[in-house]
Amino acid sequence: MSIVENYIGKVTVAVEVALGEPAIGTILEGEGYNPVDLQAIKGCIPSVQTAYQDVLKIDSDLTQATGLLETNFALVKKELAALRRSMTNNLPARSPLFARLGMKETQPRKQEALLEFAQRVFSSGLALTDAEAAPLIKRKWDKARFTAALAAVKAAVAANVAQEAGKGSSVAATAALYDRIDELDAAFRPMAKDARDLLKDQPGELTKMGLQTGVFKKPQRPVPGKSRKPAPPTPPPAV
């Protein structure tokens, strides 16, 4: 169970017990928390649950896009290497196919540039006539293989676009989730603290609300780009 799920569950239990236990409700109402106030706190919970499900869905889609990108990018690199090896080992260095397929170019290393390069290579291979492609067909580089390789390029490009979009959506959805958590906590925490004081002589009632050891912490909003490494110690001043 995640920290957010745990928090939502604990708040839900505490509020439902406060609403469902007459003895607790009477004590809280004496402090100004009538059933309408408690229902208002409970009413904040669904928006947190919805925002959390939105984050889970976006993160799941992002994970799927990343997996598709990694799988297809690896396949593209493998097929590029196989094509280059097949051409180098079986064609004369002056074969026009090297220039025709763009294999005289230096192969890029960066992901997007490599995908663009691969698309040009495989598209050029697919555009060859059977006569032009005969030396390649003999080495199992027929139109079907070029088509499959090009499909892997397109799948990798699409997954890359989805991944980048997912990253932005994930940041926005996470921010929205923690906004909803802040709203819920602002409504819940004062009541929970008062309940701790009002029911301190009734530990059984606090246990029912899940507050026997204190008011549980609110999940902390993640800080994008914040380093988890401790700061280096400050050197002592020169004497």
Backbone torsions as a table, in degrees:
resi	resn	phi	psi	omega
1	MET	NA	133.6	-179.0
2	SER	-75.5	166.7	178.3
3	ILE	-60.7	-40.9	-179.1
4	VAL	-66.7	-45.2	178.3
5	GLU	-59.9	-42.6	-179.9
6	ASN	-61.7	-43.1	180.0
7	TYR	-64.2	-48.5	179.9
8	ILE	-58.4	-43.2	-179.5
9	GLY	-62.6	-42.1	-178.7
10	LYS	-68.2	-41.4	177.9
11	VAL	-63.3	-43.2	-179.5
12	THR	-59.5	-46.0	179.5
13	VAL	-61.5	-47.8	-176.6
14	ALA	-60.3	-44.8	-177.7
15	VAL	-71.3	-40.8	-179.4
16	GLU	-66.5	-36.0	176.3
17	VAL	-66.0	-42.9	179.1
18	ALA	-60.0	-36.3	178.9
19	LEU	-79.3	-30.5	-172.8
20	GLY	-95.8	-16.2	-179.2
21	GLU	-101.6	107.7	-176.5
22	PRO	-55.3	-39.9	-177.4
23	ALA	-63.5	-43.4	179.2
24	ILE	-68.5	-43.8	-179.4
25	GLY	-59.0	-40.1	-179.7
26	THR	-64.7	-43.6	179.9
27	ILE	-64.1	-44.6	-179.8
28	LEU	-66.7	-36.9	-179.9
29	GLU	-64.6	-32.2	176.9
30	GLY	-65.2	-20.5	179.1
31	GLU	-98.8	4.7	176.0
32	GLY	103.3	4.5	178.5
33	TYR	-101.9	86.1	178.7
34	ASN	-82.1	171.0	-177.5
35	PRO	-55.7	-32.2	178.5
36	VAL	-64.1	-40.9	178.3
37	ASP	-64.6	-42.5	179.9
38	LEU	-66.3	-38.4	177.3
39	GLN	-65.8	-33.1	177.9
40	ALA	-65.4	-39.2	176.3
41	ILE	-64.4	-45.6	179.7
42	LYS	-61.3	-33.6	-179.0
43	GLY	-66.9	-16.8	177.5
44	CYS	-79.6	-19.4	-173.0
45	ILE	-66.0	-45.5	-177.5
46	PRO	-57.6	-35.9	-179.2
47	SER	-67.2	-32.9	176.1
48	VAL	-68.9	-43.2	179.6
49	GLN	-61.7	-42.7	179.0
50	THR	-64.1	-44.5	179.9
51	ALA	-63.5	-36.4	179.3
52	TYR	-67.2	-41.5	178.1
53	GLN	-64.7	-34.9	176.3
54	ASP	-61.9	-43.5	178.6
55	VAL	-62.7	-44.4	-179.8
56	LEU	-61.2	-42.8	-179.1
57	LYS	-64.5	-46.2	-179.1
58	ILE	-64.9	-42.1	179.7
59	ASP	-66.2	-34.6	177.0
60	SER	-66.1	-43.9	178.4
61	ASP	-63.9	-38.0	179.2
62	LEU	-65.7	-41.7	177.7
63	THR	-62.8	-41.0	179.4
64	GLN	-64.8	-43.8	179.4
65	ALA	-63.2	-40.1	178.9
66	THR	-63.7	-42.3	178.3
67	GLY	-63.3	-42.4	178.4
68	LEU	-64.5	-40.2	178.9
69	LEU	-63.2	-47.7	-178.7
70	GLU	-62.1	-43.4	-178.9
71	THR	-64.0	-49.3	-176.7
72	ASN	-73.5	-33.7	178.0
73	PHE	-66.1	-40.3	177.5
74	ALA	-63.7	-39.3	178.8
75	LEU	-65.9	-41.3	178.8
76	VAL	-61.0	-46.9	179.4
77	LYS	-62.1	-40.6	-180.0
78	LYS	-63.3	-43.7	-179.0
79	GLU	-70.5	-36.6	174.9
80	LEU	-60.7	-45.4	-179.9
81	ALA	-63.8	-40.1	-179.4
82	ALA	-66.5	-41.3	179.5
83	LEU	-65.4	-45.1	179.9
84	ARG	-61.8	-43.2	179.9
85	ARG	-63.3	-43.3	-179.2
86	SER	-63.3	-42.0	-179.5
87	MET	-70.0	-43.9	-177.9
88	THR	-64.5	-39.0	-175.6
89	ASN	-81.2	-19.5	-170.4
90	ASN	-124.6	-7.7	-179.9
91	LEU	-115.8	147.4	174.3
92	PRO	-64.9	148.7	-176.2
93	ALA	-57.1	-28.2	-178.2
94	ARG	-90.6	8.4	179.8
95	SER	-59.3	131.2	179.7
96	PRO	-64.1	-14.7	-179.6
97	LEU	-65.2	-28.8	178.6
98	PHE	-62.0	-46.0	179.0
99	ALA	-72.2	-38.4	-177.1
100	ARG	-61.7	-38.9	-179.2
101	LEU	-91.4	-2.7	179.7
102	GLY	79.1	18.3	-177.1
103	MET	-81.2	0.9	173.1
104	LYS	-86.3	-12.9	178.5
105	GLU	-74.4	153.8	173.4
106	THR	-73.9	128.5	-177.9
107	GLN	-72.9	123.9	-179.5
108	PRO	-65.2	158.2	177.6
109	ARG	-102.1	-32.7	-177.3
110	LYS	-70.6	146.8	-170.0
111	GLN	-55.5	-56.1	-174.6
112	GLU	-65.6	-40.9	179.0
113	ALA	-65.4	-37.8	179.0
114	LEU	-66.2	-38.6	178.6
115	LEU	-65.8	-39.5	176.8
116	GLU	-63.6	-42.4	178.2
117	PHE	-61.7	-46.6	-178.9
118	ALA	-62.8	-38.6	179.3
119	GLN	-62.8	-41.3	178.1
120	ARG	-64.0	-44.4	-177.8
121	VAL	-62.7	-52.4	-175.4
122	PHE	-70.2	-34.4	176.3
123	SER	-64.8	-40.2	178.6
124	SER	-65.8	-39.4	177.3
125	GLY	-63.8	-38.8	-179.5
126	LEU	-69.0	-27.7	-178.0
127	ALA	-80.7	-9.9	179.9
128	LEU	-65.8	145.4	170.9
129	THR	-73.9	164.2	179.1
130	ASP	-60.2	-35.8	179.6
131	ALA	-66.4	-44.4	179.6
132	GLU	-65.6	-37.2	-174.7
133	ALA	-87.1	0.2	-174.8
134	ALA	-50.3	-46.1	179.6
135	PRO	-63.3	-29.9	179.5
136	LEU	-80.3	-40.0	179.0
137	ILE	-59.0	-37.5	179.3
138	LYS	-60.3	-29.4	179.6
139	ARG	-100.8	26.8	174.1
140	LYS	71.2	19.8	173.0
141	TRP	-102.3	73.7	178.6
142	ASP	-95.4	-177.0	-177.1
143	LYS	-61.8	-34.3	-179.3
144	ALA	-63.9	-40.1	-178.8
145	ARG	-71.7	-40.5	176.7
146	PHE	-63.4	-38.0	178.5
147	THR	-63.9	-43.6	179.6
148	ALA	-65.7	-39.9	179.9
149	ALA	-66.0	-40.7	178.8
150	LEU	-66.3	-36.0	177.0
151	ALA	-63.4	-37.2	177.5
152	ALA	-65.6	-37.9	176.9
153	VAL	-61.9	-49.3	-177.9
154	LYS	-63.5	-37.3	178.2
155	ALA	-66.6	-38.4	178.5
156	ALA	-66.5	-41.2	179.3
157	VAL	-63.7	-45.6	179.8
158	ALA	-62.3	-41.3	179.7
159	ALA	-67.1	-35.2	178.3
160	ASN	-64.7	-43.2	177.5
161	VAL	-62.0	-44.8	179.9
162	ALA	-64.0	-37.6	179.8
163	GLN	-64.9	-45.6	-179.7
164	GLU	-64.3	-41.3	177.5
165	ALA	-64.6	-39.7	179.9
166	GLY	-63.5	-35.5	178.9
167	LYS	-62.4	-45.8	178.8
168	GLY	-65.1	-42.3	179.4
169	SER	-64.5	-36.7	-179.5
170	SER	-65.1	-42.0	178.5
171	VAL	-61.9	-46.2	-178.6
172	ALA	-65.3	-43.3	-178.8
173	ALA	-66.9	-37.0	178.4
174	THR	-66.2	-41.3	177.5
175	ALA	-61.9	-42.2	179.3
176	ALA	-64.4	-39.3	178.2
177	LEU	-59.8	-47.7	-176.9
178	TYR	-72.7	-23.4	171.0
179	ASP	-64.7	-43.2	179.8
180	ARG	-67.7	-37.6	177.6
181	ILE	-63.5	-42.2	178.8
182	ASP	-60.1	-42.2	179.5
183	GLU	-64.2	-44.3	179.3
184	LEU	-63.6	-45.5	-176.5
185	ASP	-65.8	-36.6	178.8
186	ALA	-63.2	-31.6	178.1
187	ALA	-82.5	-36.6	-172.5
188	PHE	-83.5	-42.0	-168.2
189	ARG	-62.0	-42.9	178.3
190	PRO	-59.4	-41.8	178.5
191	MET	-63.8	-42.5	-178.9
192	ALA	-64.0	-40.1	178.4
193	LYS	-65.3	-42.3	177.7
194	ASP	-64.2	-39.1	178.3
195	ALA	-61.6	-38.8	177.7
196	ARG	-60.3	-41.3	-180.0
197	ASP	-73.4	-43.6	-174.6
198	LEU	-71.1	-28.7	-175.6
199	LEU	-109.2	18.2	-175.7
200	LYS	-62.7	-25.8	177.8
201	ASP	-91.8	5.7	178.4
202	GLN	-129.5	70.4	-175.2
203	PRO	-57.9	-28.8	178.9
204	GLY	-63.9	-37.3	179.3
205	GLU	-70.6	-38.4	176.9
206	LEU	-63.8	-38.2	178.8
207	THR	-63.2	-40.4	177.7
208	LYS	-58.3	-36.8	-178.6
209	MET	-84.4	-7.4	-178.3
210	GLY	77.7	20.5	-175.8
211	LEU	-112.2	16.1	-173.2
212	GLN	-63.9	-29.0	-178.5
213	THR	-106.9	5.1	-179.8
214	GLY	129.8	174.2	177.0
215	VAL	-83.3	121.6	-175.3
216	PHE	-64.7	154.1	-175.5
217	LYS	-75.4	150.2	173.5
218	LYS	-79.6	140.7	175.7
219	PRO	-57.0	136.6	-177.6
220	GLN	-83.0	134.0	179.2
221	ARG	-65.1	127.8	178.9
222	PRO	-65.7	144.8	178.9
223	VAL	-105.5	108.4	-177.5
224	PRO	-58.7	131.5	174.6
225	GLY	77.3	1.5	-179.0
226	LYS	-74.3	128.7	-179.8
227	SER	-73.0	138.4	177.4
228	ARG	-90.1	-5.3	-179.2
229	LYS	-77.3	137.5	178.6
230	PRO	-65.4	147.6	178.9
231	ALA	-67.4	144.4	-179.9
232	PRO	-66.5	148.6	-179.1
233	PRO	-63.7	145.3	178.8
234	THR	-74.5	126.8	-179.4
235	PRO	-65.3	147.0	179.8
236	PRO	-64.0	150.8	179.8
237	PRO	-65.2	146.9	178.2
238	ALA	-66.9	140.5	-179.1
239	VAL	-89.8	NA	NA
